[in-house]
Amino acid sequence: MANTTIFGAKAIHGANPQSLVEEVIRLRIWESAYWKEECFGLTAVSLIDKAIKLSAIGGVYDNTKPTQFICLLLKLLQIQPEKEILVEYLLVEEYKYLRALAAMYIRMTFGAAEVYQLLEPLLNDYRKLRLLSMNGFSLTYMDEFVDKLLTEDRVCDIILPRLPKREILEQTERLPPRKSKLMEAMQEKDSDESERGRSRSRSRSRSRSRSSRSISRSRSPSYVGSDGDEDGDRYISKSPSRSRSNSPRPMDTT
């Protein structure tokens, strides 16, 4: 009874939820010590404590051993939590392995449009994840893991349900066009550059107008004061010759 799906669970993609995990892997999970000792009697709430203790994602390692990650994934398929609970798992940023577990479950059980809408924001999560596989431990990242969920057919040794391409969902108007952070950044950069170009052109035009005004002033006649002298000042010559010529001649006494 510990391995049966919860009573009243809804069929996923027309089948028992646990059947989404291949039978060979499912049997190995049921026979594992972690499943028997740690997963027995888990609920949607108590499973969180197990998920936040995960140290790696992955499917099967050492040929026959299932990872704790895939054991908890099968447990989610067995108890089938409500959608709201899975979305809450996904929104908890502090625990990246809980988020990765929720992303894997959502990819396997939710509708195509919901999968894109819920998982695409995680492409901006660049945190590191440890991956345990047949080759041992390796390093991956959250955005790479989510990208594989959206583009590949097998992740963590699990064959994923078929997912229509995004373009098809956009054409059927079930999904709005994706807004890429990179495209938004490029558009903002282009707008900033165009704004800087406009400001430079305005500053050039202002400088040209100032220079033209200064040139016109330099070419115009000098300012004439109110008394008729240039530059507003009366010019008085102090030349000796002019002073002597203007002085009266001495009278001839002879």
Secondary structure, DSSP 8 states (H G I E B T S, - for coil): -TTS--TT---BTTB-GGGGS-HHHHHHHHHSHHHHHHSTT--TTHHHHHHTT---EESEETTTEE-HHHHHHHHHHHH---HHHHHHHHH--S-HHHHHHHHHHHHHHS-HHHHHHHHGGGGG---EEEEEETTEEEEEEHHHHHHHHHH-SEETTEE------HHHHHHTTSS-----HHHHHHHHHHHHHHHHHHHHHHHHHHHHHHHHHHHHHHHS---B-TTS-BTTS------HHHHHHHS-------
